[in-house]
Amino acid sequence: GSQNSLIQNEKMWKLMQSYIKNDKETIQQSIVNHVEYTLAKTRFDFSIFHAYQAISHSVRDRLIEAFNDTAQYFTHHDCKRVYYLSIEFLMGRYLQNALINLELEDNYKEAVLELGYNLESVYEQEVDPALGNGGLGRLAACFLDSMATLNLPAWGYGIRYSYGIFRQLIKDGYQYEVPDYWLDNGNPWEIERLDVNYPIRFYGYVRKIHENGKEKSIWEGGELVLARAYDNPIPGYDTYNTINLRLWRSLPAREFDFNSFNQGDYFKALEEREKAEYITSVLYPNDSNYSGKELRLKQQYLLVCATIQDVIRRFKKKKRDWKELPEKIAVQLNDTHPAMAIVELLRVLIDHEGIEIEFAWELVYKSFSYTNHTILPEALEKWGIDLLGNLLPRHLEIVYIINFIFLEKVSKKFPNDHHRLSSLSIIEESNPKKIRMANLSIIGSHAVNGVAEIHSKLLTTTLFKDFYELRPKKFQNKTNGVTPRRWIRCCNVQLAQLYTEQLGGDTWVTDLTQVRCLENMVEDPDFQNNWQRIKRQNKEQLKWWVKENCQIDINIDSLFDVQVKRLHEYKRQFMNILYVIHRYLSIKKTPADQRHAKFLPRTIMFGGKAAPGYINAKRIIKLICSVADKVNTDSEIGDLMKIVYLPNYNVSNAQIIIPATELSQHISTAGLEASGTSNMKFVMNGSLIIGTMDGANVEIAEEVGKENMFIFGALVDEIEGLRNHMRNTEPSQYFPPELNEVLQKIDEGFFGAVDELRELINTIRNRNDYYLLGADFKSYLEAQKKVDECYKNKSLWTKMSIRNAIRSSKFSSDRTIQQYADEIWGVKAFQIPNPSQNAR
Ligand code: GPU
């Protein structure tokens, strides 16, 4: 009875009143308890991996306390919530990040040491959860950290793939892809919600019925699966707020198909059930590339359908009017992958809640906003109407309705402008017709943003020009950012310590603008020495990693020159390696006794995965590895130059690579890299940039000063002219001689693998150098020359490095998220009280 449950509640309330203590003994006790009761191991026989598991569970306990309180606090205050929908979350390892955000790292270090383990080695035991491809997924992860830290009532929603991005092996210069079954050893960071399951329908048909003169649509038949919630607590820094990343996993629906069972086809029926689990099985490994597979659309719809049910359930917890919806929720679409959420919410409002369509539509677009991450045409999602109409028949109908209402309004404003109408339409009138997800996202949102100034500008002048002319105020910019917790405090502990000492406290971790105060230390020799010492120690660590993973000895005194990012032609790793070949040939041409005077030792490192089906990207990997082979074994070169392919680039090795880098390359063709985010991480860690005026490089130049970077290459306004020139000119005519020489060497078979490498160089030699390597090569050479000159002057380089790092505060994702909160979402901070001062 209720009397009884009241007593129970009171009892439980008392028992749960205070948080677990965090002194050394209590921590040790909780670890040992987990060894015994969670892992069922004896206290005297557990390995370092078991230590990792037990430690993680003890940290998990501490996360859960704050996690529950945070959710309850938001509910109690009935605050407006923001829902961040993303098909990818590239989280990286949890343990260190959780300890640092909870400010428990020191206590755990001591506690664990007495149990016989070094905490840093324990960190290495964790798998790297990699439910994302690259920048887009990592951005979502940084945003969660900032939303938690800024005390925003935010939820992340995504998919719990069983297989993350593949593990990359490099053998004989080729990439091999190994499935990443990351859940092999369990996952202590998630909470499986056995009681949170939503039904998801696919296929079927729409039946029309008539009720008091109105037509009603009923979507039925087809297949049902369940989406089950897995919650991942995300702790803020310097706050008890701990928010939720809720990931969905597909399961078979509970009801079974009587037909198959009755026909005695037991195994067929089981097979059907197994298929349901397959939906959330694997992350699609394409970056900035649309593949158009039905399974991918199923993944997108599963995410969207389960999330909208969850959001509506939460909205309905309190009795209220539907008109309050946009005052209570803000839904952010991370690219168009979750854009069906717009249609899904409208469907629920009109078909299930019986709301009139014009009003429902107003509620929808006021609640949604959309972030675009690329202008590359191959990345824009367009679903064929056959595929979409078959899988989601009611949604296709609704898309047509939305489009009709929208185009009606447009044609009133622009009568007889058919060209404009067809470019604004959600439907591409091709054969077969296609649904343009970007158009749907813009029409269904009250705000649309790009991810760096130059990119947002390009959206309004090219890709979305017609939409911009229709609704200029809808279009905004939100320059990307990265979290200083993971990308300084966790990955560069020494630099963090230096900042804390110099600034007399660690509040810079949540207010990065403070490090700008170190401007007056730039000329200080002691500070410079400390700076150099830290960089050198980070280089030592990377040297060790390279030895372990590549069996190559690199020269600690050489310039560490790094390009790590997904392999893509527009990112121009190809141009980088072509320059490296040029440098190699130049060294060889120099008399042996003059080489050390003329050339500075460099270690050139590449890293990044190629999508399994992206042939040119794979050829670029092959070229890099072939050149590496040749150069690294050339006894005339010695340690003047080493080339390394860092295998399996991911978040955890980025945390080693980035702090050790002195020069990082961000050299995309102007206009094609929407923002880039590793450029920000490198700058924060004192790396200098060699780069084009593209993406966030432009704003980095504004902040740190062009004179502290190596900027080169064509500007975005010059690209079109250059492309025309290129198409009308023999390549050998406009390619600089240095480039022609390099291409000829490859052609001659100097680096082996002639056939495939020839295919690769032909991509730029056939008057079809789309990414303009030929046009930018000369200025790239000049920028590289400046790099060498600067590096010769150790103290000049150090000063430039310091200036880069201490002027990078704009690129904290805290700044980005505050702007989203103020200018798009309209959400405010709600910080839970400190439990050690207040009983709950
Ligand atoms: N990006 Br679209 C991805 O990583 N994957 C994608 O599918 C698409 C974009 C990247 C952009 O290439 C990069 O410039 C940007 O910094 C990042 O998204 C985050 O906005």
Boltz pocket constraint, residues with backbone or C-beta under 6 A from the ligand:
constraints:
  - pocket:
      binder: B
      contacts: [[A, 133], [A, 134], [A, 135], [A, 136], [A, 137], [A, 139], [A, 286], [A, 287], [A, 288], [A, 289], [A, 335], [A, 372], [A, 373], [A, 374], [A, 379], [A, 451], [A, 480], [A, 672], [A, 673], [A, 674], [A, 675], [A, 676], [A, 677], [A, 695]]
      max_distance: 6.0
